[in-house]
């Protein structure tokens, strides 16, 4: 698999290099030079998730990783289902929260851990990543205990749910966590500064495990196929997918699936009040505002890292950005959407509620809608219970971490402090 730096196309790497390096020069994102068109979509959709995912990732990555090795990587990563739940006649929820940290990030995080272990050789690696909620837990659990891999996770202090924080800030060992006294964009900016510091990169073997890393994105492609595979055959031709969007890695993966030939009619980028992309699609002006805290905190991102990959896909495929649906919901509208879902008999959480409502508002006659449920409702226990006036039991995966003490350090959004911490 050959990839290029979107900012500097002359910088070209193979899959192993892209996984090890994370980012290209000048913080450029790596992207595949070619994405194949699969001509056996119906046969793929008839396969089980694991076998289908092995074939999809094999087609994307190519011969660089031996087939047996890749198949084992997928088998070790995808150990949980992604069921499609019918909410109404033409609305379905893709549940991506059945992994060990109860969030969609488990797919990408676990596959990246497998990929990095396969390609890193004997070198020591430091994973540095920023999280707005769910990435931290998925990465921490995927890499926990792996030899010669240290993980440092930055998150905005007080701006993720307490249960999200407990899931990844109670592990210790090779997992270190830092509560940054600012917002997610500041955390992400610190990660980018670290990658721009060549001396630091070399000294600690720096890598990133958020959706900057191409291995995460490729893994996420697979559950879009799983969604369509679970639809009745007669509903597969007019499929619209609504993606709760923060850093836009999830949407990028869906667009790659469409490029491969998955029959998705169109996508909708659903956001909260951090609405840089919906405003950009309306006005053509890229004008990020200051990030604001919302009920759907994992989407509290005003400068989405993956947007250049989205635009690259639209440009390469000859698609019109005007065909990408979008909208943003306030917290009040999110609460109403959560209640509407519950009245239909489906229990969700704020991110999925946004994707549901925007989909419902924009779905046309004859179309089948799928919205992505990216986290278990219990990860947002306080807000879901308050909005729906109910009590949520904690799943075992959350309950055992909820009883443990937090092990995080606290730091200002200051790169000099972070660099000293990493070098120490």
Secondary structure, 3 states (H helix, E strand, C coil): CEEEECCCCCCEEEHHHHHHHCCCHHHCCEEECCCCCCCCHHHHHCCCHHHHHHHHHHHHHHHHCCHHHHHHHHHHHCCCCCCEEEEECCEEEEECCCCCCCECHHHHHHHHHHHHHHHCCCCCEEEEEEECCHHHHHHHHHHCCCCCEEEEEEEECCCCCHHHHHHHCCCCCCEEEEEECCCHHHHHHHHHHHHHCHHHHHHHCEECCCCCCHHHHHHHHHHHHHHHHCCCHHHCCCEEEEEECCCCHHHHHHHHHHHHCCCCCEEEEEECCCCHHHHHHHHCCCCCCCCCCCCCHHHCCCCCCCHHHHHHHHHHHCCCHHHCEEEECCHHHHHHHHHHHHHCCCCCCHHHHHHHHHHHHHCCCCCEEEEEECECHHHHHHHHHHHHCCCCCCCHHHHHHHCCCCCCEEECCCHHHHHHHHHC
